[in-house]
């Protein structure tokens, strides 16, 4: 009986580990004060702040964590360019927005940023201004990296992500995805 339970436990740990590893590896620790995080991003020379709006039972959030956000090249690129945080859109935890207003996470998500579905991938500049918002999971790590580059390069100032993605894929010869 012990051996059977031990095997089950090992299988459980093996399959659950990638989710926890993705959470730890990609997202930065925070006390929930995004006005303070802006200062840290500036001091560290980051392009801005990335927020992953999610909820616990979201299968698309889970897929992003286990197939995209856990990729080392994604972690390296995003960690070098952004401070990265996760926000629970149903959360009651108090936090401080970019302007210094205190509110529950769910109000920050729903009232301030109109997050209705998850995941939402939101990029903020160093003044706390939302510059790009992408709703839904990206097709793969390549598309997520392209989205990050769209923000870092400043291409968001000249057009939408769909056109940027199409132009980039034409230049590299890759077939257009979503």
C-alpha positions as CSV (number, residue, x, y, z in Angstrom):
1,X,0.0,0.0,0.0
2,X,2.8,2.4,0.9
3,X,4.6,1.8,-2.4
4,X,1.3,2.5,-4.3
5,X,0.8,5.7,-2.5
6,X,4.4,6.8,-2.9
7,X,4.1,6.2,-6.7
8,X,1.0,8.3,-6.8
9,X,2.7,11.1,-4.8
10,X,5.7,11.1,-7.1
11,X,3.4,11.3,-10.2
12,X,1.5,14.1,-8.6
13,X,4.7,16.1,-7.8
14,X,6.1,15.5,-11.2
15,X,3.0,16.9,-13.0
16,X,2.4,19.8,-10.6
17,X,6.0,20.9,-10.5
18,X,6.0,22.8,-13.9
19,X,3.2,25.0,-12.8
20,X,4.9,26.0,-9.6
21,X,8.3,26.4,-11.3
22,X,6.7,28.8,-13.9
23,X,5.2,30.9,-11.1
24,X,8.5,31.2,-9.3
25,X,10.7,31.6,-12.3
26,X,8.9,34.3,-14.3
27,X,7.1,36.5,-11.8
28,X,8.8,39.0,-9.5
29,X,8.1,39.3,-5.8
30,X,6.0,42.3,-4.8
31,X,4.3,43.8,-1.8
32,X,1.6,44.9,-4.2
33,X,2.6,48.6,-4.5
34,X,2.9,49.2,-8.3
35,X,3.8,52.8,-7.8
36,X,6.9,51.6,-6.0
37,X,7.5,48.9,-8.6
38,X,7.7,51.7,-11.3
39,X,10.6,53.2,-9.4
40,X,12.3,49.8,-9.3
41,X,11.8,49.3,-13.0
42,X,13.3,52.7,-13.8
43,X,16.3,52.1,-11.5
44,X,16.9,48.7,-13.2
45,X,16.7,50.2,-16.7
46,X,13.6,48.1,-17.7
47,X,11.4,49.0,-20.6
48,X,8.3,48.8,-18.3
49,X,6.1,46.5,-16.3
50,X,4.3,43.4,-17.5
51,X,1.2,42.2,-15.7
52,X,-0.3,38.8,-16.2
53,X,-4.0,39.1,-15.2
54,X,-5.3,35.6,-14.4
55,X,-7.7,33.5,-12.3
56,X,-7.2,30.1,-10.7
57,X,-9.6,28.0,-12.8
58,X,-8.5,29.5,-16.1
59,X,-7.3,26.7,-18.5
60,X,-5.7,29.3,-20.8
61,X,-3.7,30.8,-17.9
62,X,-2.6,27.3,-17.0
63,X,-1.5,26.6,-20.6
64,X,0.5,29.9,-20.7
65,X,2.3,29.0,-17.5
66,X,3.1,25.4,-18.5
67,X,4.0,25.9,-22.2
68,X,5.1,29.5,-22.6
69,X,6.1,31.3,-19.4
70,X,8.3,28.4,-18.3
71,X,10.5,28.5,-21.4
72,X,14.0,29.7,-20.5
73,X,14.3,32.0,-23.5
74,X,11.0,33.7,-22.5
75,X,12.1,34.1,-18.9
76,X,15.5,35.5,-20.0
77,X,14.0,38.0,-22.4
78,X,11.2,39.2,-20.2
79,X,13.3,39.4,-17.1
80,X,15.8,41.5,-18.9
81,X,13.2,44.0,-20.2
82,X,10.3,44.0,-17.6
83,X,9.4,43.7,-14.0
84,X,6.7,41.0,-14.2
85,X,3.8,40.4,-11.9
86,X,0.7,38.3,-11.7
87,X,-2.7,39.7,-10.6
88,X,-5.6,37.5,-9.6
89,X,-8.7,39.2,-11.2
90,X,-10.9,37.7,-8.4
91,X,-8.5,38.6,-5.6
92,X,-9.5,40.6,-2.5
93,X,-5.9,41.3,-1.6
94,X,-5.2,45.0,-1.2
95,X,-2.7,46.5,-3.6
96,X,-1.6,50.0,-4.7
97,X,-2.0,51.0,-8.4
98,X,0.5,53.0,-10.4
99,X,-1.0,56.3,-9.2
100,X,-0.9,55.3,-5.5
101,X,-4.6,54.4,-5.0
102,X,-5.2,51.4,-2.7
103,X,-7.8,48.9,-3.8
104,X,-8.4,45.1,-4.0
105,X,-6.8,43.3,-7.0
106,X,-10.2,42.5,-8.5
107,X,-11.0,46.3,-8.7
108,X,-7.6,47.0,-10.3
109,X,-8.3,44.3,-12.9
110,X,-12.0,44.9,-13.5
111,X,-12.6,48.6,-12.8
112,X,-9.3,50.1,-13.9
113,X,-8.3,47.8,-16.8
114,X,-11.6,46.2,-17.9
115,X,-10.3,42.7,-17.6
116,X,-13.3,40.5,-18.3
117,X,-11.6,37.3,-19.6
118,X,-8.3,35.7,-18.8
119,X,-5.4,35.7,-19.4
120,X,-4.8,39.4,-20.2
121,X,-1.2,40.3,-21.0
122,X,-0.7,44.0,-20.1
123,X,2.3,46.1,-20.7
124,X,2.8,49.4,-18.9
125,X,5.5,52.1,-19.6
126,X,7.7,53.6,-16.9
127,X,5.0,56.2,-16.1
128,X,2.4,53.5,-15.4
129,X,0.5,54.1,-18.7
130,X,-1.0,51.0,-20.3
131,X,0.7,50.7,-23.7
132,X,-0.4,47.3,-24.9
133,X,-3.1,44.9,-23.8
134,X,-3.5,41.4,-25.3
135,X,-6.5,39.3,-24.3
136,X,-6.1,35.5,-24.4
137,X,-3.2,33.1,-24.5
138,X,-0.5,33.5,-27.2
139,X,-0.2,30.7,-29.7
140,X,3.2,29.8,-28.4
141,X,6.5,31.1,-27.0
142,X,7.5,32.7,-30.3
143,X,4.3,34.8,-30.4
144,X,4.8,35.8,-26.8
145,X,8.4,36.9,-27.4
146,X,7.2,38.8,-30.5
147,X,4.6,40.6,-28.3
148,X,7.4,41.5,-25.9
149,X,9.5,42.8,-28.7
150,X,6.6,44.8,-30.0
151,X,6.6,46.7,-26.7
152,X,10.4,46.9,-26.2
153,X,11.0,48.2,-29.7
154,X,8.3,50.9,-29.4
155,X,6.4,49.5,-32.4
156,X,3.2,49.8,-30.4
157,X,3.4,53.6,-31.1
158,X,3.1,53.0,-34.9
159,X,0.4,50.3,-35.2
160,X,-1.3,47.3,-33.7
161,X,0.2,44.0,-32.8
162,X,-1.6,42.0,-35.5
163,X,0.0,44.1,-38.3
164,X,3.4,44.1,-36.5
165,X,3.3,40.3,-36.2
166,X,2.3,39.9,-39.9
167,X,5.2,42.2,-40.9
168,X,7.7,40.4,-38.7
169,X,6.7,37.0,-40.0
170,X,6.9,38.2,-43.6
171,X,10.5,39.3,-42.9
172,X,11.4,36.0,-41.3
173,X,9.5,33.8,-43.6
174,X,7.3,32.2,-40.9
175,X,3.7,31.5,-41.5
176,X,1.3,33.8,-39.9
177,X,-0.5,32.5,-36.8
178,X,-3.4,34.0,-34.9
